[in-house]
Amino acid sequence: MQARPHPACLPGSRPLPGLAVAGAGLLPSTGSISRRTPAGQGVATSVRAVDGASAAAAVAAAADAPLPPPQVTWQIVVGAVAGVTPFVVAGIEFSKRIVSAGPVLS
């Protein structure tokens, strides 16, 4: 596993492998480009419109992309042990309490 300089959510990071679709980012470049001037400003900005069908196609293409194989690192092992430990301790403590309470008479 290689270290990346930025997390995937920060600007300047590359898209995840297998999730890239032709175009910019996750959405394909099937939308139209127009010029628009925001209210109160004299500078026109470019706007890319994406319809619902192309957005749905991009999501479907990303869902069909193969996932990379999982890598079990020491962090996952330690997290699994930390997650299971309270339940094991609780099971031992409650079994002691049940045994010390004795049989239930009705």
N, C-alpha and C positions, 0 to 999 in steps of 0.2 A: 504494500500500500504506500503510495507516494503522498507526501505532504503537499497541500495546496496553499498558496499564499493568502487567499481570501476564502471565507465560507461562501457557499453557493448563493446566498441571498444578498451578498454585497456587490456593488457595481464593480466592473472590471473582471468578474469571474466568468469562466466559460460555461456554456450549458452542459448539463449532465450527459454522458455518453448514452446513446440509445433514445434520448428524448428530443434530439434535434430534428426538426422538420425543415424542408426546403423553405427558405425565406429567413426572416429575422425572428429568432426566438422560437417559441412553441407554435405560434400561429403562422400559417402559410401566407404568402404575399398575394392573395387573390383579391384583396380589397382595393378600393380606389383611393388615389391620393389627390387631395385638393388643398388649396391655399385658404387660410382663414386668418382673419385679423381679430385678436381678442379685444374685448371692450376696453377702451381707454388706452390702447397701445397702438402705435402705428406700424409695428413690425408683424409681417405675416409669418405664420408658422405652418408647417406641413402637418396634415392630419391623415391618418390611415384608417379607413373604415373597414370593419370586418363584420360580415353578416353571421348570423347564428349557425348556418350550415357549415361554413368553413371553420368556425370555432369548434363545432362538434366533430368535424373531421380531424382536426388537429388533436383533440383530446383522445379520439379513438385510435389514431396513429400512435400516440404516446402510450396508450394502454396496451397496444399490441407489440410494442418494442420489447425485445428480450431483456430481462434483468441480469445484471452482472452476478456472478456467483457470490454467495455470502462469505465473509471472512470472519471467523471466530477469533477475536483477539482477547487479550487479557482483561480488557475493560468489560467485555461481555460476560466473561466467566465470573469476574468479581461482582458484577451487577446481578447475575443470576443467583450467586451464593447469598448476597445481601438481601435479595428479594424473597428467598425461600427460608432463610434463617428464622424470622419471627414466627412463621407458621409451625416450624419444627419445635421451637421452644414452647409455643402455646400448646401444641399437642402433648408435649411431655408434662407440662404443668397441669393441664386439665385432666390428663389421665391419672396423675397423682391425687388430684382432688376427688376424682370419681372413686378411686380405689379406697381412699381414706374415709369416704362417706359411708361405705358399706352397702349392704343390700337395701333396696327400697321395699318397705312393707306396705301393702295396700289394705 
